[in-house]
Amino acid sequence: MNNKVSGSVEMTAAMVISGTIGWFVVVSGQPVLDVVFWRCVFGAATLLVVCAGMGLLHGAITWRLLALAALGGVAIVLNWLLLFVSYSRASISISTAVYNTQPFMLVGLGAVFFSERLTVNKLTWLAIAFAGMLLIVLAQPGGAGAGAGAYSGSDYLAGIMMALGAAFFYAVAAIITKKLAGTPPHLIALIQVCVGMVMLAPFAHLSQLPTDIGTWSILVTVGVVHTGLMYILLYGAIQKLPTYLTGSLSFIYPIVAIMVDFLAFGHRLQLTQLIGAAAILIAAAGMNLGWSLWKPKECVSSS
């Protein structure tokens, strides 16, 4: 199996795993803060074994690495908290669609902090994504079919804002990770989840632990599979695949999440929500894959 095929398999598996996490978060029945804490605990245990096996714990850690990775860890944990809370307010489907505005957050941060140029093409994709956001915001959550009545107008808007906040903190973490170019990504992930453990331990309900095996199975799965294994597959794929293919396969994640939300919870998107979600995902794809909506101007010969 060549690198392109194995990388595609790994990327697909990572995105399918990511797309199912909403179901695990909701059915766990645990406070979101506790879910994220145990995700960090079990994710750290998994990544520690991987990093030790790869020999990444000897001589690779510097104070600069610790500081930057820790800062990124704070952003990642805030990203998880906001995204998971948004599920109960705007549904997994809507939260995931809105969360995929990440590329535009990255573009905005790049323009502000790195003076990266905003092209007409990027601004056009941004406008399309913004139009999609407006359609989602203006939709009536109570009329979206089975299960939609659980979302009130104020909760729905709060869920959308939380998903946007999650996308922002993901972009912040991505910007920080750029500063750690050349550092083994598994090591960065390990430091990030360790920071999450320390950050959330004072607030986790450690005196009221789950008492049933089912809940613990879900929490272990979120940590080991959705964090440890997913990171391993994702980073393995990124190292093997060209950027355009990584970007293309990343859209398996929102598609799986929307399907899981429908099959598991019966949440159907209204037509306006569906169009809005499609607009965001298409715009994100266009941004990630470098699609051009404008033909470059042809050079006119002076002869």
Secondary structure, DSSP 8 states (H G I E B T S, - for coil): --HHHHHHHHHHHHHHHHHHHHHHHHHH-S-HHHHHHHHHHHHHHHHHHHHHHTTTTSS---HHHHHHHHHHHHHHHHHHHHHHHHHHHHHHHHHHHHHTTHHHHHHHHHHHHS-----HHHHHHHHHHHHHHHHHHHS-GGGSSTTGGG--HHHHHHHHHHHHHHHHHHHHHHHHHHTTTTS-HHHHHHHHHHHHHHHHTTTS-TTS---SHHHHHHHHHHHIIIIIIHHHHHHHHHHHS-HHHHHHHTTHHHHHHHHHHHHHH-----HHHHHHHHHHHHHHHHHHHT--SS---------
